[in-house]
Amino acid sequence: MLRNEGGYVVDIGHRMKDLRIQYGLTQQELADKAHMTVSQLQRIEYGERKTENLSLKTALALAKALMEEYADA
C-alpha cells in the first residue's frame, strides 16, 4: 500500500492499472513489456496477488515498462 498526496492509501495494483490505461496499453502489451503473463498482471491489478508479496524483479519490470511509456508520451 502507498499513500498519495492527500494521505489516502492507494493499492499499487490499482495504480498500475490506472497508469496502464492512461498510457493506452492493453494488459497484453504491458505484460509483454514486463516479461510476464497476462494472468500474472491481472492478479496484480485486481488485487488477487498481494502486492507486499510482489518480487522486486517483477515490480521493477512493471515500473520500467510504465516509465518507458511515460517517456514516449
C-alpha positions as semicolon CSV with decimal commas, in nm:
position;residue;x (nm);y (nm);z (nm)
1;M;0,000;0,000;0,000
2;L;0,105;0,354;-0,076
3;R;-0,017;0,690;0,047
4;N;-0,100;0,956;-0,208
5;E;-0,055;1,331;-0,154
6;G;-0,383;1,351;0,037
7;G;-0,267;1,077;0,274
8;Y;-0,508;0,819;0,135
9;V;-0,393;0,462;0,095
10;V;-0,361;0,358;-0,271
11;D;-0,326;-0,003;-0,380
12;I;-0,022;-0,038;-0,605
13;G;-0,204;-0,281;-0,835
14;H;-0,487;-0,037;-0,895
15;R;-0,238;0,244;-0,954
16;M;-0,053;0,033;-1,212
17;K;-0,382;-0,036;-1,387
18;D;-0,466;0,336;-1,392
19;L;-0,126;0,416;-1,544
20;R;-0,157;0,136;-1,798
21;I;-0,491;0,274;-1,915
22;Q;-0,363;0,633;-1,910
23;Y;-0,077;0,533;-2,141
24;G;-0,312;0,342;-2,372
25;L;-0,165;-0,003;-2,309
26;T;-0,358;-0,326;-2,308
27;Q;-0,287;-0,585;-2,042
28;Q;-0,118;-0,795;-2,309
29;E;0,111;-0,509;-2,414
30;L;0,219;-0,428;-2,058
31;A;0,263;-0,795;-1,972
32;D;0,484;-0,840;-2,279
33;K;0,693;-0,534;-2,193
34;A;0,734;-0,657;-1,834
35;H;0,811;-1,015;-1,943
36;M;0,517;-1,170;-1,757
37;T;0,193;-1,340;-1,844
38;V;-0,138;-1,155;-1,872
39;S;-0,277;-1,368;-1,590
40;Q;0,007;-1,257;-1,360
41;L;-0,062;-0,893;-1,442
42;Q;-0,436;-0,940;-1,393
43;R;-0,383;-1,090;-1,048
44;I;-0,173;-0,787;-0,951
45;E;-0,416;-0,531;-1,096
46;Y;-0,723;-0,693;-0,942
47;G;-0,560;-0,734;-0,603
48;E;-0,569;-1,114;-0,616
49;R;-0,195;-1,117;-0,560
50;K;-0,087;-0,930;-0,252
51;T;0,146;-0,651;-0,362
52;E;0,352;-0,688;-0,046
53;N;0,445;-1,033;-0,181
54;L;0,539;-0,892;-0,521
55;S;0,900;-0,971;-0,603
56;L;1,138;-0,682;-0,655
57;K;1,218;-0,818;-1,002
58;T;0,850;-0,811;-1,103
59;A;0,789;-0,467;-0,952
60;L;1,093;-0,325;-1,132
61;A;0,992;-0,482;-1,463
62;L;0,646;-0,325;-1,439
63;A;0,789;0,011;-1,333
64;K;1,039;0,008;-1,620
65;A;0,768;-0,077;-1,874
66;L;0,545;0,203;-1,746
67;M;0,835;0,453;-1,736
68;E;0,917;0,375;-2,099
69;E;0,559;0,457;-2,194
70;Y;0,571;0,777;-1,987
71;A;0,892;0,885;-2,163
72;D;0,730;0,822;-2,503
73;A;0,415;1,021;-2,414
